[in-house]
Amino acid sequence: MGLNSALSIATSGLNVVQNAMAVASNNVSNAGTSGYIKENANVQSLVAGNTGSGVRTVATTLATNEQVQKALYAQNADVAAYTATSNSLANITALQGSTSATSGSSGTLSDELGNLQSALTSLTSTPDSATAQSTVVSAASTFAQSVNTLASAYQTQRQTAQDTVVSSVSDINTDLTTIGALSTKIMNLKSTGQDTAALENQRYTALSSLSSELSVSWSESANGDMTISTADGVTLPTRDTSSTQGATVSSTWPLSTSEAQISVSTTYPGTSSSNSIPAITLNGRDVTTDLTGGTLGANITLRDTTLPTMQAQLDSLSSTVATRLSDQGMPLFTSGADGDVPGTSQTDLTPTGSVGFSQEMTVSSAYSDDPSQLLDSSTSGTQTIQNVLSYGFGTTSDSSGTAQTAAPSTNLGLTGNLSTGYTGNQGIISLATSLTAKQAATASDASSGLALSQTTQTSLTSNLSGTSTVSVDTEMANIVTLQNAYAANAKVVSTVQTMFSALLSAIGT
């Protein structure tokens, strides 16, 4: 082998090793970056006339298993969705008392209704006792306040969900247009045969971020472009072709929505323009129901289904309690201190209907101002109380054994498409128990789903770790090996240069 060949081989080795060290260093510096995929430096042997003439760097590639990666990104959406749901519902269940506490002091709605029942029973024994009368009013007030607190919590969590929806739409737009801008650069480089690994990695990082916000699928074309779709197949554009500025990153395109103040009187879809929560649109078309999974999908479901259902359950309970007691001659609970018992409509706002009654439920001022109004004018003064205990709290409406009118359980809410999920043919304490159990089960399902999805996510991440995930220890070991290789090639170059110098000196002599 001639000196020129040796120098060429050693020099090409230096270039290849230098590139490999840069790739390894980049891997180490991005080891903690979410969605980053390990890059592999690739080398190709150079052969001339069946004789090796060195090596050269070829396109850097990503160490990825696309199928496992797609499964992981899908799992990211599940984890994010369950996390959002579980966190929101934890704030609700924290207000519903403890079923493991001592009966009468658990803070559950059923327990508080039980305390009211006990106070009324005690009052029948000492009807003239001002203390016993006040105890009834106090127990009623405690129940009403718990109902108010829960109702307020539902709307607070709906507002949080709405605010998060607006924020998520902005983040999704940023991720989509980042992917579009990077895809444009990747296509340009690929068309000229240049390395695109770094840009592809940045694109996968954006895709990883997107996968936590929304369930998506994607595909790559031969020219390097990437297509993004929702779980049900709606294509989400990544480049605004109408823009004169080319592929730019934007937080306001392609999806659009707006902020809104959420209350019990607002819903999606609305029954009128005055009570409708803003839709999420794509090119002017409502795509709200197409956006599922991830943080966005979970908060849409919380805002429009889960929390409104809980509101409907509480409205059904509170209005039934007020109505059944009123039917026995004791309108103890009303809408506002001087208000009325809610109307019979399940789709109208109180007072004509029951929607939102739990927000306004209070003890009527007639009783809070004068607890003696609990007594009637009969000889015993307790007949009304006894009727309330026998029939208001019971499952029959009168002494004839006629069944109580069932608590509303279907066709609830402003849109009439909600249901409690349990029968209304129960006494009011049993109804309260069913409500608490149903809502606790919803929260428990979210918590269990989160634990399971996190386990699956961990498994998929581990599956990828051998190929896609950066191991800092491995990369540092590679760098040491490459440094040794660099030193060896440099030694060859130095030796050849020394030999050239000696040869030239000998020729010159």
Secondary structure, 3 states (H helix, E strand, C coil): CCHHHHHHHHHHHHHHHHHHHHHHHHHHHCCCCCCCCCEEEEEEEEEECCEEEEEEEEEEEECCCHHHHHHHHHHHHHHHHHHHHHHHHHHHHCCCCCCCCCCCCCCCHHHHHHHHHHHHHHHHHCCCCHHHHHHHHHHHHHHHHHHHHHHHHHHHHHHHHHHHHHHHHHHHHHHHHHHHHHHHHHHHHHHCCCCCHHHHHHHHHHHHHHHHHCCEEEEECCCCCEEEEECCCCEECCCCCCCCCCCCCCCCCCEECCCCCCCCCCECCCCCCCCECCCCEECCEECHHHCCCHHHHHHHHHHHHHHHHHHHHHHHHHHHHHHHHHHCCCCCEEECCCCCCCCCEEEEECCCEEECHHHHEEECHHHHHCHHHHCCCCCCCCHHHHHHHHHHCCCECCCCCCECCCCCCCCECCCCCECCCCCCCCCHHHHHHHHHHHHHHHHHHHHHHHHHHHHHHHHHHHHHHCCCCCCHHHHHHHHHHHHHHHHHHHHHHHHHHHHHHHHHHHHHC
